[in-house]
Amino acid sequence: MEDQMLCKHMLAITQVKLGDEHVCEECIKTGDEWVHLRTCQTCGVTLCCDQSPNQHMTKHYNATQHPVIASDQPGERWLWCYPDELFVEY
């Protein structure tokens, strides 16, 4: 990742966090299913993506304003910044 391509939120990340359990923590509570997983780079919570019925990660962003998420899908290495709408592979 080159610095000029990154926003201030991504520049603040020193190590990409990924989930340990590979489940959506909120979907597990309600018995729902998810499509893909995302991990919040501020607090480390792993939740489901916008293609999932509950869209828990976007709800988490709206509630907390934690700006950057990482894909927690095997083989995917990317970050998304909600406020800057910036997608970066790493």
N, C-alpha and C positions, 0 to 999 in steps of 0.2 A: 504494500500500500504506500503510495506516495503522498507526502504531507499536503501538497497543493490540491489533491483530489479529495481531501477529507474535511469535514466540518469540525467545529470546535468540540462537539459531543463525541465524535469518533476519536479525535486526537487525545481525549482524556482517558481512553481505554488503554491500559497497559498490558492486560491479558484477557483474552476472550473466555468468558464463562460459558460452560455447557452444563446441562442437567445431568444428574447421576442416575435418575430412575427411568428416564425416557417415557414419561407419562405427562398428561396435562393434569396438574394438581387439582384444578377446579372440576374438570370432567369426571375425574375419579370419584369426587365427593357426591356427584349426582348420578353416576352410572351412565354418563353419556360417552359418545365416541368422538374422536378427533381425526383430522386428516394429516396435518403436519404439526411439528412442535417448534416453538421459538423460546429462547432464553433471554430474559431481561439482563442487560449488562450493568444495570445499577444494583439490583437486589438479588439477582440470580434465580428468580422464580421461572419455572418452565411451564408454559401454557400453550394452548392451541392457536392455530393461525386463522386468518380471515376466510379461508376456504372451509373451515370447520363450522358446524352449525352455531356454536356458542361464541366464537371469535373472542376468546378470553384474553389473548394478549393485547388486542386493541382496546378492550375494556380496561385492562390494567394500565395501559398508557394514558387513557383518558382520565382515569382516577388518580394516577400518581405523577404524571408528566415525566416518567423515566424515559429518556429519549431514544436509546439505542437497544435493538434486539439482535440476536444472532440466530441463524437457523440451527436447530438441534437435530437435523436430519442427517443420517449417515451419508457421507460423500458430498455434502454441501458445506461450503465454507464462505459465508457471506454475512454482512451486517446491514441493517436498515436503520436509518435515523428518521423517526416520525416527524419532528418539527422541520427538518431540512429536506425531507423527502429524498434522501440520498441512499443509494444502494452501492455497496462496495464488496467485491470478492476479495478474500485474503488467502 
